[in-house]
Amino acid sequence: MRTRPAAARRRPLAVAGALCILAFAGCKRESRTALLPEAIAVEQPGGSSSQLFDQGDEIPVSATESFTTSRDGERRIVIHVLRGAGNLRSDAWYGVDGVGEARAGQPRVLVTFELDARGQLALSAREDERRLSVRKVDKQDHVSPLTEPDDDDDSDDDAQ
């Protein structure tokens, strides 16, 4: 039986490895990164908004924000998600249930906003090491100064 030199035995592996690297590089060049078509923000108390994701951000992506209660003993936090740039529009309302009973402003609830490659938003929440329940809630139960029309203008028209 004739043996080949060690260098000759390694050559096929080196060629195969180089082909794998070239194939991977070619796939990477052809794949397109998904971009977020519009900005996503959350409404803050008092009617301001805090931007989570910018238009054009690569997706999938995630961000975590800290929320708290506004009244003593409150066991639920409501989160209003907005979309758009400049002219924000309501996207969805979420309720975070099971917040520990405490004085207003004491609970620290970390909410993670995750956008998948299709731009679908999912929320999860934690308080300390406890996972909290998050679900979409009905908009009609909540009012937002950022997305609701100004009712004062309508009442002037009705009076005339």
C-alpha positions in Angstrom: 0.0 0.0 0.0 1.3 3.4 -1.0 0.9 6.4 1.4 0.6 9.9 0.2 2.6 12.8 1.7 0.8 14.6 4.6 0.4 17.8 2.5 -1.4 15.9 -0.2 -3.8 14.4 2.3 -4.7 17.9 3.7 -5.2 19.5 0.3 -8.8 18.2 -0.3 -9.9 19.4 3.1 -8.4 22.8 2.5 -10.2 23.1 -0.9 -13.5 21.9 0.6 -13.1 24.5 3.4 -12.4 27.3 1.0 -15.5 26.3 -1.1 -17.7 26.4 2.0 -16.4 29.8 2.9 -17.0 31.1 -0.6 -20.5 29.6 -0.6 -21.3 31.2 2.7 -20.0 34.6 1.6 -22.1 34.4 -1.5 -25.2 33.7 0.5 -24.5 36.5 2.8 -24.1 39.0 0.0 -27.4 38.0 -1.6 -29.5 38.1 1.6 -31.3 41.4 2.2 -31.7 42.8 5.6 -35.3 43.7 6.6 -35.8 47.3 7.5 -38.5 48.8 9.7 -40.9 50.8 7.5 -41.9 53.2 10.2 -40.8 54.4 13.7 -42.4 52.9 16.8 -42.8 54.8 20.0 -44.6 54.5 23.4 -46.8 57.1 25.0 -45.5 58.5 28.3 -47.6 60.0 31.1 -48.6 63.6 30.3 -48.9 63.0 26.5 -45.3 62.9 25.4 -43.8 59.9 23.5 -40.6 58.0 23.7 -39.2 56.5 20.5 -38.3 52.8 20.7 -37.3 52.1 17.1 -36.4 54.4 14.3 -37.7 54.1 10.7 -35.1 52.1 8.8 -33.8 50.1 11.8 -32.8 46.5 10.9 -35.3 43.9 12.1 -35.5 41.7 14.0 -34.7 44.0 16.9 -35.7 44.5 20.6 -35.7 47.2 23.2 -36.5 47.2 26.9 -38.1 50.1 28.8 -38.9 50.6 32.5 -42.4 51.5 33.6 -44.1 52.1 36.9 -47.5 52.8 38.4 -49.1 56.2 38.7 -51.4 55.4 41.7 -51.0 53.7 45.0 -52.0 50.0 44.9 -52.2 49.9 41.1 -51.8 46.3 39.8 -51.9 47.1 36.1 -49.9 49.3 33.8 -51.3 50.3 30.4 -48.9 50.8 27.5 -49.9 52.7 24.4 -47.8 51.8 21.3 -47.6 54.4 18.5 -46.3 54.2 14.9 -45.2 56.8 12.4 -42.8 59.7 12.3 -44.0 63.2 13.3 -47.7 62.4 12.9 -48.0 59.5 15.4 -51.0 57.1 15.1 -52.2 54.6 17.6 -51.0 51.0 16.9 -52.1 49.1 20.0 -52.8 49.2 23.7 -51.3 46.6 26.0 -52.1 45.8 29.7 -49.4 44.5 32.0 -51.2 42.7 34.8 -49.9 41.4 38.2 -47.8 44.3 39.2 -46.9 44.1 42.9 -49.1 46.3 45.1 -47.0 49.3 46.3 -47.0 53.1 46.5 -47.2 55.0 43.2 -43.8 55.0 41.4 -42.2 52.2 43.4 -42.8 49.2 41.2 -40.2 48.8 38.4 -41.6 46.8 35.5 -39.2 46.1 32.6 -41.1 45.7 29.4 -39.3 44.2 26.4 -40.6 45.1 22.9 -39.6 42.6 20.2 -40.0 43.1 16.5 -39.7 40.1 14.3 -38.5 40.1 10.7 -42.0 40.8 9.5 -42.4 43.9 11.8 -44.8 42.1 14.2 -44.5 43.5 17.7 -44.5 41.2 20.8 -44.3 42.4 24.4 -43.1 40.6 27.6 -42.8 42.1 31.1 -40.9 41.3 34.3 -41.0 42.8 37.8 -38.0 41.7 39.8 -37.6 38.1 38.8 -41.4 37.5 38.2 -42.8 37.3 34.7 -46.0 39.4 34.3 -49.0 38.8 32.1 -49.1 41.1 28.9 -52.1 41.2 26.6 -53.7 43.6 24.1 -56.5 45.6 25.6 -59.4 47.4 24.0 -58.6 51.0 22.9 -62.0 52.4 24.0 -61.1 52.0 27.6 -58.3 54.5 27.3 -57.8 58.0 26.1 -54.6 59.4 24.5 -53.8 63.1 24.0 -51.3 62.1 21.3 -53.8 60.4 18.9 -57.2 61.5 19.9 -58.8 64.6 18.1 -59.2 67.7 20.1 -62.9 67.7 21.3 -62.8 71.5 22.0 -62.8 72.3 18.3 -65.9 70.1 17.7 -67.9 71.7 20.5 -67.5 75.2 19.0 -68.9 74.0 15.7 -71.9 72.4 17.5 -72.7 75.7 19.3 -73.1 77.7 16.1 
